[in-house]
Amino acid sequence: MAKNDAGAPRPNTSYRVQRPIKPPRPPLLSDAVEHPPVEVPNPPIHHLPIYWPVVAGTILVCGLALGALIIWLRHWTSPLPGEPQMRGTPPPLAARPSNPLPAVQPDNPPPAPAEPHTPPVQRPPIAPPPVIVPSLPATTLSASLPSAGRAIPAQHPAPPPEPTLSEQLHRIPEIDLPGVADLRSALITHASTPKEKLIPGSKRDPIQEAHLARLLTQVLHQATEAGLPVQTGASSLLTPRAAETLGRGTADLHWSARWAMISGQGSFMTALFKRDATGQISLLDRKTGRTLMTAPGLPRSELRPLTDLRTLFEVTWPGEKVTQSVNVVPVLTQVLQVEDTDYRRLLVEELGRIPGPESSKALVARALYDPDAAIRKAAAAELKKRPLRECESGLLEGLRYVWPPVADHAAEALIELHELTTVPKLVALLDLGDPRFPFRSKPTGKLQVQELVRINHLRNCCLCHPPSFSHTDWVPGRVMEPGVPLPREYYSRPTGAFVRADITYLRPDFSTMMTVEKAKPWPEQQRYDFLVRIRLATEAEIARGQKAPSTASYPQREAILRVLRELTGKELGSSTAAWKSYAEDLQTPEKPRND
């Protein structure tokens, strides 16, 4: 033990905190009982699998990204040679003073010498990372890369696609005369007049009929003023025989299977029946003459199925010699030209089985106006089997049609016929001028133009046909009221307003079905009739015709030149003189040689 100076023991100056000793716990009675050890289950530990390649890849990517960031920062923060130190950037290690304490500055420090002006150094832009291009063969590279000194051609946008035939048809202007709606409304009102309000002892109302006649005269006057080709008098009226054929033929194409089964007659063209003054039809037995069935009017329902029509054309009509006794071409064209493709193809087949100029004229119309190219080609193939005199004039007129697609179709048909005898007549058409340009009318001396227009068939039945007041008319057509659904039986009698189709004021060149927007409750597909009108030329049309050079080409002339090149196998250009010289040599017979 340490001692002090006096020799006494020195007290311990180091103090330690000593914890009190806890007395032992007295024994308990429960200690004498041995308890088995209780095993507490450890909570389950879910070990997630570690994908070491993924971890290593992630670390590698992060390291590369961090290294790229450091390189980029050093590039932008390090000064270039001759460039002043950037503010806020510490100087390099070698330029730093050894003493970290700042030196004592005098109270009045001398002015620092002006530093020489150093122009800023333009920092070059960072080059983008190189693009790795796969190696190509030498021939491919030389073909794909432009050679030195050769200009790279300019990239022009692709031209818009040519409009389809249906789109071109929708662009044709539609004619809708104001007087037609008044005439239609008056005719429907007249048809709905109760019988008891008529003049006593008369079945018709002469006052209302006179009013309808005045309205019809106004409509025809409006149509003439609009330049439509209105026909009146004998040229608009069918003969009684032709009217009966049109009525019977229309009913025959719509002849239902029920009527054919009951009457035992497969065709209405040769059916035996009688009609009374009210229009009631009574079908009679051919042998006994007794009545088999009656109907309020001509029996017309939906169009026959395609197989039934084929049987009618190939079996029934030839067996009963229908096509040899009557002219069925008008009814076939009128009904079937607006049906779908299969029906129109059947129409061409049936016209091909009927000989004569009338069916040839109908085949020319199919070759010019049908919207389907396959049907036009089939019609041209049928024309090739016929004498050229029956179809040549119609095809040549098609080359001068005001609507260019018709001229193209006429060219295709003439190429299919491949008749060299038409070459002189084709050459004569080259100098006639553009049919779309204004021409001077001989009677009036005014400048006029031709224009193809379309007319809605359902809304303008009163424009093409006069009202029907007799129940014995052969071809009655129901007047459709706008906003009212169409009846199933288009030609039914005796109720409703009707027109008579045996008188026609406007004869269209062709008809087709077109889509109509907001057509309900009428069907979306409706029939349109197309015809050419002649009206006064506008100032813009006159100026366009005067500015056009005399040597300018136009679609109809190009169609004629295409036919000439295909028929002759010659390429004489577009000069009319060269083709005239060739046509003269073609017509000149060879002189016999004198041996």
C-alpha positions as CSV (number, residue, x, y, z in Angstrom):
1,M,0.0,0.0,0.0
2,A,1.3,3.5,-0.7
3,K,2.3,5.7,2.3
4,N,2.5,9.4,2.7
5,D,5.3,11.5,4.1
6,A,4.4,10.8,7.7
7,G,4.6,7.1,7.1
8,A,0.8,6.6,7.5
9,P,-1.0,4.7,4.7
10,R,-2.3,6.9,2.0
11,P,-6.0,6.5,1.3
12,N,-7.1,5.2,-2.0
13,T,-8.1,8.1,-4.2
14,S,-9.5,6.0,-7.0
15,Y,-13.2,5.7,-6.6
16,R,-15.0,2.8,-8.2
17,V,-18.7,2.3,-8.3
18,Q,-19.4,-1.1,-7.0
19,R,-22.9,-2.6,-7.7
20,P,-24.7,-4.2,-4.8
21,I,-24.6,-7.9,-4.9
22,K,-28.1,-9.3,-5.4
23,P,-28.9,-11.9,-2.7
24,P,-29.7,-15.3,-3.9
25,R,-33.3,-16.2,-4.4
26,P,-34.8,-18.5,-1.8
27,P,-35.7,-21.9,-3.1
28,L,-39.3,-22.5,-4.2
29,L,-41.4,-25.6,-4.1
30,S,-41.8,-25.5,-7.9
31,D,-38.0,-25.9,-8.3
32,A,-38.3,-29.5,-7.1
33,V,-40.5,-30.3,-10.1
34,E,-38.6,-30.9,-13.3
35,H,-40.3,-29.3,-16.3
36,P,-39.4,-30.5,-19.8
37,P,-37.9,-27.8,-22.0
38,V,-40.3,-25.9,-24.2
39,E,-39.2,-25.6,-27.8
40,V,-40.4,-22.4,-29.4
41,P,-40.5,-22.7,-33.1
42,N,-38.5,-20.2,-35.0
43,P,-40.5,-18.0,-37.5
44,P,-40.1,-19.1,-41.1
45,I,-37.5,-17.2,-43.0
46,H,-38.2,-16.7,-46.7
47,H,-35.0,-16.6,-48.6
48,L,-35.2,-14.9,-51.9
49,P,-33.1,-16.4,-54.6
50,I,-30.2,-14.3,-55.6
51,Y,-29.4,-14.2,-59.3
52,W,-25.7,-13.4,-59.3
53,P,-25.4,-12.8,-63.1
54,V,-28.2,-10.1,-62.8
55,V,-26.5,-8.5,-59.8
56,A,-23.2,-8.5,-61.5
57,G,-24.7,-7.0,-64.7
58,T,-26.5,-4.3,-62.7
59,I,-23.2,-3.3,-60.9
60,L,-21.4,-3.3,-64.3
61,V,-24.0,-1.0,-65.9
62,C,-24.0,1.4,-62.9
63,G,-20.2,1.5,-63.0
64,L,-20.2,2.3,-66.7
65,A,-22.8,5.0,-66.3
66,L,-20.9,6.6,-63.4
67,G,-17.6,6.5,-65.4
68,A,-19.3,8.2,-68.4
69,L,-20.8,10.9,-66.1
70,I,-17.3,11.6,-64.6
71,I,-15.7,11.8,-68.0
72,W,-18.4,14.2,-69.2
73,L,-18.0,16.4,-66.1
74,R,-14.2,16.6,-66.5
75,H,-14.6,17.5,-70.1
76,W,-16.8,20.5,-69.3
77,T,-14.9,21.6,-66.2
78,S,-11.3,21.4,-67.4
79,P,-10.1,24.6,-69.1
80,L,-8.7,24.5,-72.6
81,P,-5.2,25.9,-73.4
82,G,-5.3,29.7,-73.3
83,E,-8.8,29.8,-71.7
84,P,-9.1,31.7,-68.3
85,Q,-10.0,29.7,-65.2
86,M,-13.7,29.2,-64.8
87,R,-15.3,30.9,-61.8
88,G,-16.0,28.6,-59.0
89,T,-13.4,26.0,-60.1
90,P,-10.4,25.4,-57.9
91,P,-7.0,25.9,-59.6
92,P,-4.8,23.0,-60.4
93,L,-2.7,21.3,-57.7
94,A,0.6,22.8,-58.9
95,A,-0.7,26.3,-58.8
96,R,-2.0,26.2,-55.2
97,P,0.1,28.1,-52.5
98,S,1.8,26.0,-49.9
99,N,0.6,28.1,-47.0
100,P,-3.1,27.7,-46.6
101,L,-3.4,30.9,-44.5
102,P,-4.1,34.1,-46.5
103,A,-1.3,36.7,-46.6
104,V,-1.8,40.1,-44.8
105,Q,-2.9,42.6,-47.4
106,P,-1.8,46.3,-47.0
107,D,-4.4,49.0,-46.4
108,N,-3.9,50.6,-49.8
109,P,-2.9,47.8,-52.2
110,P,-1.4,48.9,-55.5
111,P,-3.7,48.4,-58.5
112,A,-3.2,45.1,-60.1
113,P,-1.8,45.2,-63.6
114,A,-4.3,44.7,-66.3
115,E,-4.3,41.3,-67.7
116,P,-3.9,40.9,-71.4
117,H,-7.2,40.3,-73.3
118,T,-7.4,36.7,-74.4
119,P,-10.2,35.9,-76.9
120,P,-12.4,33.1,-75.7
121,V,-11.7,29.8,-77.2
122,Q,-14.6,28.2,-78.9
123,R,-15.3,24.8,-77.4
124,P,-15.7,22.2,-80.1
125,P,-19.1,20.4,-79.9
126,I,-19.2,16.9,-78.5
127,A,-19.3,14.5,-81.3
128,P,-22.2,12.0,-81.2
129,P,-21.3,8.4,-80.6
130,P,-20.4,6.6,-83.7
131,V,-23.1,4.6,-85.5
132,I,-22.1,1.0,-86.1
133,V,-23.0,0.1,-89.7
134,P,-22.9,-3.5,-90.7
135,S,-20.4,-4.2,-93.3
136,L,-21.9,-4.6,-96.8
137,P,-20.4,-6.1,-100.0
138,A,-18.5,-3.7,-102.2
139,T,-21.1,-4.0,-104.9
140,T,-23.9,-3.2,-102.6
141,L,-22.1,-0.1,-101.2
142,S,-21.3,1.2,-104.6
143,A,-24.8,0.8,-105.8
144,S,-26.4,2.4,-102.7
145,L,-24.1,5.4,-102.3
146,P,-24.1,8.1,-104.9
147,S,-20.8,8.6,-106.7
148,A,-18.8,11.7,-106.3
149,G,-19.9,14.6,-108.5
150,R,-23.3,13.1,-109.2
151,A,-26.3,15.1,-107.8
152,I,-28.6,13.3,-105.5
153,P,-32.2,13.2,-107.0
154,A,-34.8,15.1,-105.0
155,Q,-37.4,12.9,-103.1
156,H,-40.8,13.9,-104.4
157,P,-44.0,12.7,-102.6
158,A,-45.9,9.9,-104.2
159,P,-48.8,11.1,-106.4
160,P,-52.3,10.6,-104.9
161,P,-54.0,7.4,-106.1
162,E,-56.5,7.7,-109.0
163,P,-60.1,8.0,-107.8
164,T,-62.1,4.9,-108.3
165,L,-65.1,4.7,-110.7
166,S,-67.5,4.9,-107.8
167,E,-65.8,8.0,-106.4
168,Q,-66.0,9.7,-109.8
169,L,-69.7,8.9,-110.0
170,H,-70.3,10.6,-106.7
171,R,-68.6,13.7,-108.0
172,I,-71.1,14.1,-110.8
173,P,-73.6,16.9,-110.0
174,E,-77.1,15.9,-109.0
175,I,-80.2,17.5,-110.5
176,D,-83.1,18.2,-108.2
177,L,-85.8,20.5,-109.7
178,P,-88.1,22.4,-107.3
179,G,-91.3,21.6,-109.1
180,V,-91.0,17.9,-108.8
181,A,-91.7,18.0,-105.0
182,D,-94.9,20.0,-105.6
183,L,-96.1,17.6,-108.3
184,R,-95.4,14.6,-106.1
185,S,-97.2,16.0,-103.1
186,A,-100.2,17.0,-105.2
187,L,-100.3,13.5,-106.8
188,I,-100.2,11.8,-103.4
189,T,-103.0,14.0,-102.1
190,H,-105.1,13.2,-105.1
191,A,-104.6,9.5,-104.7
192,S,-105.6,9.7,-101.0
193,T,-108.9,11.6,-101.8
194,P,-111.9,9.5,-100.6
195,K,-114.2,8.3,-103.4
196,E,-117.2,9.9,-101.8
197,K,-115.7,13.4,-102.4
198,L,-115.5,12.8,-106.2
199,I,-118.0,14.3,-108.6
200,P,-121.2,12.2,-108.5
201,G,-121.4,9.7,-111.3
202,S,-117.7,10.0,-112.0
203,K,-114.8,7.7,-111.0
204,R,-112.2,10.4,-111.6
205,D,-111.7,14.0,-110.5
206,P,-111.1,16.2,-113.7
207,I,-110.3,19.3,-111.7
208,Q,-107.5,17.6,-109.8
209,E,-106.2,16.0,-112.9
210,A,-106.1,19.3,-114.7
211,H,-104.2,20.8,-111.8
212,L,-101.7,17.9,-112.0
213,A,-101.3,18.5,-115.7
214,R,-100.4,22.1,-115.1
215,L,-97.8,21.1,-112.5
216,L,-96.4,18.6,-114.9
217,T,-96.1,21.2,-117.6
218,Q,-94.1,23.4,-115.2
219,V,-91.8,20.6,-114.3
220,L,-91.1,19.8,-118.0
221,H,-90.4,23.5,-118.6
222,Q,-87.9,23.6,-115.7
223,A,-86.2,20.5,-117.0
224,T,-85.9,22.1,-120.5
225,E,-84.5,25.3,-119.0
226,A,-81.9,23.1,-117.1
227,G,-80.7,21.7,-120.4
228,L,-82.1,18.1,-119.8
229,P,-82.9,16.2,-123.0
230,V,-86.7,16.2,-122.6
231,Q,-88.7,14.1,-125.1
232,T,-92.4,14.7,-125.6
233,G,-94.9,13.6,-128.2
234,A,-94.6,10.3,-130.0
235,S,-90.9,9.9,-129.2
236,S,-91.8,9.5,-125.5
237,L,-94.6,7.0,-125.9
238,L,-94.4,3.2,-126.3
239,T,-96.6,1.4,-128.7
240,P,-99.4,-0.8,-127.1
241,R,-97.5,-3.9,-128.1
242,A,-94.2,-2.6,-126.5
243,A,-96.1,-1.4,-123.4
244,E,-97.7,-4.9,-122.9
245,T,-94.3,-6.6,-123.4
246,L,-92.7,-4.2,-120.8
247,G,-95.5,-4.9,-118.3
248,R,-95.5,-8.7,-118.9
249,G,-91.7,-8.9,-118.8
250,T,-91.4,-6.9,-115.6
251,A,-94.0,-9.1,-113.9
252,D,-92.2,-12.2,-115.3
253,L,-88.9,-11.2,-113.8
254,H,-90.7,-10.8,-110.4
255,W,-92.9,-13.9,-110.9
256,S,-93.2,-15.6,-107.5
257,A,-92.8,-19.4,-107.1
258,R,-96.3,-19.4,-105.5
259,W,-98.0,-18.0,-108.6
260,A,-96.0,-20.3,-110.8
261,M,-97.0,-23.4,-108.7
262,I,-100.7,-22.4,-108.6
263,S,-101.1,-21.5,-112.2
264,G,-98.9,-24.2,-113.6
265,Q,-97.3,-21.6,-115.9
266,G,-93.6,-20.9,-115.5
267,S,-93.6,-17.6,-117.4
268,F,-96.0,-14.6,-117.3
269,M,-94.9,-13.6,-120.8
270,T,-97.1,-16.4,-122.2
271,A,-99.7,-16.7,-119.4
272,L,-103.3,-16.5,-120.2
273,F,-105.2,-13.9,-118.1
274,K,-107.8,-11.2,-118.3
275,R,-108.2,-7.8,-116.6
276,D,-111.2,-5.7,-115.7
277,A,-111.6,-2.0,-115.4
278,T,-110.4,-2.0,-111.8
279,G,-107.1,-3.6,-112.7
280,Q,-107.9,-7.0,-111.2
281,I,-106.0,-9.9,-112.9
282,S,-107.5,-13.3,-113.3
283,L,-105.2,-16.1,-114.4
284,L,-106.9,-18.7,-116.6
285,D,-106.2,-22.3,-117.5
286,R,-104.9,-22.7,-121.0
287,K,-107.0,-25.7,-121.8
288,T,-110.3,-25.2,-120.0
289,G,-110.3,-21.4,-119.6
290,R,-111.4,-21.5,-116.0
291,T,-110.0,-19.0,-113.4
292,L,-107.1,-20.3,-111.4
293,M,-106.4,-17.3,-109.2
294,T,-107.0,-13.6,-109.0
295,A,-104.9,-10.6,-107.9
296,P,-105.7,-6.9,-107.5
297,G,-103.0,-6.0,-110.0
298,L,-100.0,-7.3,-112.0
299,P,-98.3,-10.0,-109.9
300,R,-95.0,-8.5,-108.8
301,S,-93.0,-9.4,-105.7
302,E,-89.3,-9.5,-105.2
303,L,-86.9,-10.3,-108.1
304,R,-86.6,-13.9,-108.9
305,P,-83.5,-15.7,-107.5
306,L,-80.6,-16.1,-109.8
307,T,-81.1,-19.8,-110.4
308,D,-84.8,-19.2,-111.3
309,L,-83.9,-16.5,-113.7
310,R,-81.2,-18.6,-115.4
311,T,-83.8,-21.4,-115.8
312,L,-86.2,-18.8,-117.2
313,F,-83.7,-17.5,-119.8
314,E,-82.2,-20.9,-120.8
315,V,-85.2,-23.2,-120.6
316,T,-88.6,-21.5,-120.3
317,W,-88.3,-18.6,-122.8
318,P,-86.6,-20.7,-125.5
319,G,-89.2,-23.4,-125.1
320,E,-92.0,-21.0,-125.5
321,K,-90.2,-18.9,-128.2
322,V,-90.5,-15.7,-126.2
323,T,-87.4,-13.9,-127.5
324,Q,-88.5,-14.7,-131.1
325,S,-92.0,-13.2,-130.8
326,V,-91.4,-10.1,-128.6
327,N,-88.5,-7.7,-127.9
328,V,-87.5,-8.4,-124.3
329,V,-84.3,-6.3,-124.4
330,P,-85.8,-3.1,-122.9
331,V,-87.3,-4.9,-119.9
332,L,-84.1,-6.9,-119.3
333,T,-81.9,-3.7,-119.4
334,Q,-84.4,-1.6,-117.3
335,V,-84.7,-4.2,-114.5
336,L,-81.3,-5.9,-114.3
337,Q,-78.8,-3.1,-115.0
338,V,-79.0,-1.9,-111.4
339,E,-78.7,-5.3,-109.7
340,D,-75.6,-6.8,-108.2
341,T,-72.7,-8.3,-110.2
342,D,-74.2,-11.8,-110.7
343,Y,-77.4,-10.5,-112.1
344,R,-75.6,-8.1,-114.5
345,R,-73.4,-10.9,-115.7
346,L,-76.5,-13.0,-116.4
347,L,-77.9,-10.0,-118.3
348,V,-74.9,-10.0,-120.6
349,E,-75.2,-13.7,-121.1
350,E,-78.9,-13.4,-122.0
351,L,-78.3,-10.4,-124.4
352,G,-75.6,-12.5,-126.1
353,R,-78.2,-15.3,-126.8
354,I,-80.6,-12.8,-128.4
355,P,-79.7,-11.9,-132.0
356,G,-80.3,-8.6,-133.7
357,P,-79.2,-4.9,-133.5
358,E,-81.3,-4.2,-130.4
359,S,-79.4,-6.6,-128.2
360,S,-76.1,-5.4,-129.8
361,K,-77.0,-1.9,-128.8
362,A,-77.7,-3.1,-125.2
363,L,-74.3,-4.9,-125.2
364,V,-72.6,-1.7,-126.2
365,A,-74.2,0.1,-123.3
366,R,-72.9,-2.7,-120.9
367,A,-69.4,-2.4,-122.4
368,L,-69.4,1.4,-121.9
369,Y,-71.3,2.1,-118.7
370,D,-71.1,-1.0,-116.4
371,P,-69.0,-0.2,-113.3
372,D,-67.4,-3.7,-113.2
373,A,-64.5,-4.2,-115.5
374,A,-65.1,-8.0,-115.8
375,I,-68.7,-7.4,-117.0
376,R,-67.5,-4.8,-119.6
377,K,-65.0,-7.3,-120.9
378,A,-67.6,-10.0,-121.1
379,A,-69.9,-7.6,-123.1
380,A,-67.0,-6.8,-125.5
381,A,-66.4,-10.5,-126.0
382,E,-70.1,-10.9,-127.0
383,L,-69.8,-8.0,-129.4
384,K,-66.8,-9.7,-131.1
385,K,-69.2,-12.5,-132.2
386,R,-71.5,-10.0,-134.0
387,P,-71.4,-8.0,-137.2
388,L,-69.3,-4.9,-136.8
389,R,-72.0,-2.7,-138.3
390,E,-74.3,-3.4,-135.2
391,C,-71.8,-2.0,-132.7
392,E,-69.3,0.2,-134.4
393,S,-71.2,3.5,-134.3
394,G,-72.1,3.1,-130.6
395,L,-68.4,2.5,-129.7
396,L,-67.2,5.4,-131.7
397,E,-69.7,7.7,-130.1
398,G,-68.4,6.4,-126.7
399,L,-65.0,7.7,-127.6
400,R,-66.5,11.2,-127.8
401,Y,-68.5,10.9,-124.5
402,V,-68.2,13.9,-122.3
403,W,-67.3,11.8,-119.2
404,P,-63.7,10.5,-119.8
405,P,-64.1,7.1,-118.2
406,V,-66.7,6.1,-120.8
407,A,-64.1,7.0,-123.6
408,D,-61.6,4.7,-121.9
409,H,-64.2,1.9,-121.8
410,A,-65.0,2.4,-125.5
411,A,-61.3,2.2,-126.3
412,E,-61.0,-1.1,-124.4
413,A,-63.9,-2.6,-126.3
414,L,-62.5,-1.5,-129.7
415,I,-59.2,-3.0,-128.8
416,E,-61.0,-6.2,-128.0
417,L,-62.8,-6.2,-131.4
418,H,-59.5,-5.5,-133.2
419,E,-61.0,-4.4,-136.5
420,L,-58.6,-2.5,-138.8
421,T,-61.5,-1.1,-140.8
422,T,-62.3,1.3,-138.0
423,V,-58.9,3.1,-138.3
424,P,-60.0,5.8,-140.8
425,K,-63.0,6.6,-138.7
426,L,-60.8,6.8,-135.6
427,V,-58.4,9.2,-137.4
428,A,-61.3,11.4,-138.3
429,L,-62.1,11.9,-134.6
430,L,-58.7,13.3,-133.7
431,D,-59.4,16.9,-134.7
432,L,-62.9,17.3,-133.3
433,G,-61.8,19.1,-130.2
434,D,-62.4,18.4,-126.5
435,P,-66.1,17.5,-126.0
436,R,-65.9,19.2,-122.5
437,F,-65.1,22.6,-124.0
438,P,-67.9,25.2,-124.9
439,F,-69.3,25.1,-128.4
440,R,-71.6,27.5,-130.2
441,S,-75.2,26.6,-130.6
442,K,-76.5,26.9,-134.2
443,P,-80.1,28.0,-133.3
444,T,-79.2,30.6,-130.7
445,G,-75.5,31.3,-131.4
446,K,-74.7,31.1,-127.6
447,L,-71.8,29.1,-126.1
448,Q,-73.0,25.9,-124.5
449,V,-71.3,23.0,-122.8
450,Q,-72.2,19.3,-122.3
451,E,-72.4,18.0,-118.7
452,L,-73.1,14.6,-117.2
453,V,-75.6,14.8,-114.4
454,R,-77.4,12.3,-112.2
455,I,-81.0,12.1,-111.0
456,N,-82.3,10.1,-108.0
457,H,-84.8,7.6,-109.4
458,L,-87.0,7.3,-106.3
459,R,-87.4,11.0,-105.8
460,N,-87.9,12.0,-109.4
461,C,-90.4,9.5,-110.8
462,C,-92.7,12.4,-111.5
463,L,-90.0,14.1,-113.6
464,C,-89.6,11.2,-116.0
465,H,-93.2,9.9,-116.2
466,P,-96.7,11.4,-116.2
467,P,-99.3,10.5,-113.5
468,S,-101.3,7.3,-114.0
469,F,-105.1,7.6,-113.5
470,S,-106.1,4.2,-115.1
471,H,-105.9,0.8,-113.4
472,T,-105.4,-0.8,-116.8
473,D,-102.0,0.8,-117.5
474,W,-99.5,-1.9,-118.3
475,V,-96.5,-0.4,-116.4
476,P,-97.6,1.5,-113.3
477,G,-94.9,2.7,-111.0
478,R,-95.6,3.7,-107.4
479,V,-94.8,7.2,-106.3
480,M,-92.5,7.1,-103.3
481,E,-93.2,9.6,-100.5
482,P,-90.1,10.9,-98.7
483,G,-89.9,9.9,-95.0
484,V,-92.2,6.9,-95.6
485,P,-90.6,3.4,-95.8
486,L,-90.8,1.7,-99.2
487,P,-93.5,-0.9,-99.7
488,R,-92.4,-4.4,-100.5
489,E,-94.4,-4.6,-103.7
490,Y,-93.2,-1.7,-105.8
491,Y,-95.8,-2.0,-108.5
492,S,-98.8,-3.1,-106.5
493,R,-102.4,-1.8,-107.1
494,P,-105.0,-0.4,-106.6
495,T,-104.3,2.0,-103.7
496,G,-101.6,4.7,-103.8
497,A,-100.2,7.3,-106.3
498,F,-98.7,5.9,-109.5
499,V,-97.0,7.0,-112.7
500,R,-97.2,5.3,-116.1
501,A,-93.8,4.0,-117.3
502,D,-95.0,3.5,-120.9
503,I,-94.4,7.3,-121.3
504,T,-90.9,8.5,-120.6
505,Y,-89.8,12.1,-120.9
506,L,-86.1,11.5,-119.9
507,R,-84.2,8.4,-121.1
508,P,-81.0,8.0,-119.2
509,D,-77.8,6.7,-120.8
510,F,-77.2,4.3,-117.9
511,S,-78.3,3.7,-114.3
512,T,-76.6,2.3,-111.2
513,M,-77.0,1.9,-107.5
514,M,-75.2,4.5,-105.3
515,T,-74.8,5.0,-101.5
516,V,-76.9,7.8,-100.1
517,E,-76.1,9.4,-96.7
518,K,-78.9,9.8,-94.2
519,A,-81.3,7.8,-96.3
520,K,-83.5,6.3,-93.6
521,P,-86.2,5.2,-93.7
522,W,-85.3,4.5,-97.4
523,P,-82.6,2.0,-98.2
524,E,-79.0,3.2,-98.2
525,Q,-78.4,2.0,-101.7
526,Q,-80.6,3.9,-104.2
527,R,-80.9,4.0,-107.9
528,Y,-79.5,6.9,-109.9
529,D,-80.0,7.7,-113.6
530,F,-77.2,9.4,-115.6
531,L,-77.7,11.5,-118.7
532,V,-76.0,14.4,-120.5
533,R,-77.5,17.8,-120.5
534,I,-76.6,20.9,-122.6
535,R,-76.5,24.2,-120.7
536,L,-75.1,27.7,-121.1
537,A,-71.4,27.9,-120.5
538,T,-70.1,30.0,-117.6
539,E,-67.5,32.7,-118.0
540,A,-64.8,30.5,-116.4
541,E,-65.6,27.7,-118.8
542,I,-65.4,30.1,-121.8
543,A,-62.1,31.5,-120.6
544,R,-60.7,28.0,-120.1
545,G,-61.7,27.0,-123.6
546,Q,-60.1,30.1,-125.1
547,K,-56.8,29.7,-123.3
548,A,-56.4,26.1,-124.2
549,P,-53.9,25.7,-127.1
550,S,-55.1,24.1,-130.3
551,T,-52.5,21.3,-129.9
552,A,-53.4,20.5,-126.3
553,S,-54.5,16.9,-125.7
554,Y,-57.4,15.7,-123.7
555,P,-58.6,12.3,-122.3
556,Q,-60.9,11.4,-125.2
557,R,-58.1,12.0,-127.8
558,E,-55.6,10.0,-125.8
559,A,-58.1,7.1,-125.8
560,I,-58.4,7.3,-129.6
561,L,-54.6,7.3,-130.0
562,R,-54.4,4.3,-127.7
563,V,-56.8,2.4,-129.9
564,L,-54.9,3.4,-133.1
565,R,-51.6,2.2,-131.6
566,E,-53.1,-1.1,-130.5
567,L,-54.9,-1.8,-133.8
568,T,-52.0,-0.9,-136.1
569,G,-49.0,-1.7,-134.0
570,K,-47.5,1.6,-135.1
571,E,-46.1,4.5,-133.0
572,L,-46.7,7.6,-135.1
573,G,-46.9,10.0,-132.2
574,S,-49.9,12.3,-131.5
575,S,-49.8,14.2,-134.8
576,T,-53.0,14.0,-136.8
577,A,-51.2,14.4,-140.1
578,A,-49.1,11.3,-139.6
579,W,-52.1,9.2,-138.8
580,K,-54.1,10.6,-141.7
581,S,-51.3,9.6,-144.0
582,Y,-51.2,6.1,-142.6
583,A,-55.0,5.8,-143.0
584,E,-54.9,6.9,-146.6
585,D,-52.2,4.3,-147.4
586,L,-54.3,1.7,-145.6
587,Q,-57.4,2.5,-147.7
588,T,-55.5,2.7,-151.0
589,P,-55.5,-0.8,-152.7
590,E,-52.3,-2.2,-154.0
591,K,-51.8,-1.9,-157.7
592,P,-51.0,-5.2,-159.5
593,R,-47.5,-5.5,-160.7
594,N,-46.8,-5.7,-164.5
595,D,-44.3,-8.5,-164.9
